[in-house]
Amino acid sequence: MASPQTLDDADRRLVALWAADCAERVLALFETEAPEDDRARDGIERTRAYGRGELDAAGEIKRRFDAGRAAQSVKSPAAVAAARSAGQASGVAHMGAHALGAAAYAAKAASLAADDQESAGYGEVRWQIDHMTPDVRAALSKLPPLGENSSGPLGTGLLASGMLAGTIREIQAELANDVTAG
C-alpha cells in the first residue's frame, strides 16, 4: 500500500508547480553564492516540467537528489536552505509531501537571509499560502499531519523539527481551517 504522503500523480503534479514557485523565490540566495552551479535551478525547472506533464515520475524519481546535493557547494545557511528547498521540490514526483518541505526550506532561507528573521519567515509563509490554488490546497489537505505517519518526509526526520516543523504546522493549520470553514 502506498504511503498517504505520496498523493496520486495528478495531485503530485499540482503541488509540484506550487513547490517550484516556493523554491524559486529563494533561489537567488543560492545562485549568488554559487553562480556556476545550476543543479538547484535545473531541479526547479524539472519540477515545473513534471508538474506540466512534460516529464514522467519515474525519470524524476531517479534524479530527485541532484538539486539537493547543490547544498554542499555553498556555505551560508540561507544558501544551503535555498538549495534544500529546490531539492525538496525535486522530490515531489516521488512523494507529494516534499512540497511542504520545499515551502519550509524556502521560508527558512528567507528568514536566515533577513535582518528581521521572524517577519521574513512569516511573510514567506503568507506568500506561500496566498499563492495556493484551490486545487493545490485540496491536494495538500490530503497529507497526514506532520509527525503522524512515518512513511515519508512528514515522519520523524528533518522536517519534523525546529523552524521547518513550525512552518509545516503553520501551513497545515491553514489547510485544516479550510476544511472546518468549508
DAPECOR-V625937 format. One record per residue. N is the residue number from 1. RES is the residue in one small letter. NEAR is the number of other ideal C-beta (glycine too) atoms within 10 Angstrom. Layout:
BEGIN
N RES NEAR
N RES NEAR
END
This chain:
BEGIN
1 m 5
2 a 10
3 s 18
4 p 17
5 q 21
6 t 18
7 l 23
8 d 11
9 d 14
10 a 10
11 d 20
12 r 24
13 r 21
14 l 23
15 v 30
16 a 30
17 l 20
18 w 25
19 a 33
20 a 27
21 d 22
22 c 31
23 a 33
24 e 21
25 r 20
26 v 29
27 l 21
28 a 13
29 l 24
30 f 30
31 e 19
32 t 14
33 e 17
34 a 19
35 p 8
36 e 6
37 d 17
38 d 13
39 r 23
40 a 33
41 r 17
42 d 16
43 g 31
44 i 24
45 e 17
46 r 24
47 t 34
48 r 19
49 a 14
50 y 25
51 g 22
52 r 11
53 g 10
54 e 9
55 l 19
56 d 11
57 a 16
58 a 9
59 g 12
60 e 21
61 i 15
62 k 11
63 r 15
64 r 23
65 f 14
66 d 16
67 a 29
68 g 22
69 r 14
70 a 25
71 a 21
72 q 11
73 s 16
74 v 21
75 k 8
76 s 15
77 p 14
78 a 20
79 a 26
80 v 22
81 a 26
82 a 34
83 a 32
84 r 27
85 s 36
86 a 35
87 g 26
88 q 32
89 a 37
90 s 32
91 g 27
92 v 31
93 a 26
94 h 20
95 m 24
96 g 30
97 a 30
98 h 28
99 a 34
100 l 29
101 g 30
102 a 32
103 a 32
104 a 33
105 y 30
106 a 32
107 a 31
108 k 27
109 a 32
110 a 26
111 s 24
112 l 20
113 a 19
114 a 15
115 d 6
116 d 10
117 q 14
118 e 9
119 s 12
120 a 18
121 g 23
122 y 16
123 g 15
124 e 23
125 v 23
126 r 13
127 w 16
128 q 25
129 i 14
130 d 8
131 h 12
132 m 23
133 t 12
134 p 8
135 d 14
136 v 20
137 r 19
138 a 16
139 a 23
140 l 25
141 s 14
142 k 16
143 l 28
144 p 17
145 p 13
146 l 24
147 g 15
148 e 10
149 n 16
150 s 13
151 s 15
152 g 22
153 p 24
154 l 28
155 g 18
156 t 11
157 g 12
158 l 15
159 l 23
160 a 16
161 s 12
162 g 11
163 m 16
164 l 23
165 a 16
166 g 16
167 t 26
168 i 25
169 r 16
170 e 19
171 i 23
172 q 18
173 a 10
174 e 18
175 l 21
176 a 12
177 n 10
178 d 14
179 v 10
180 t 6
181 a 6
182 g 8
END
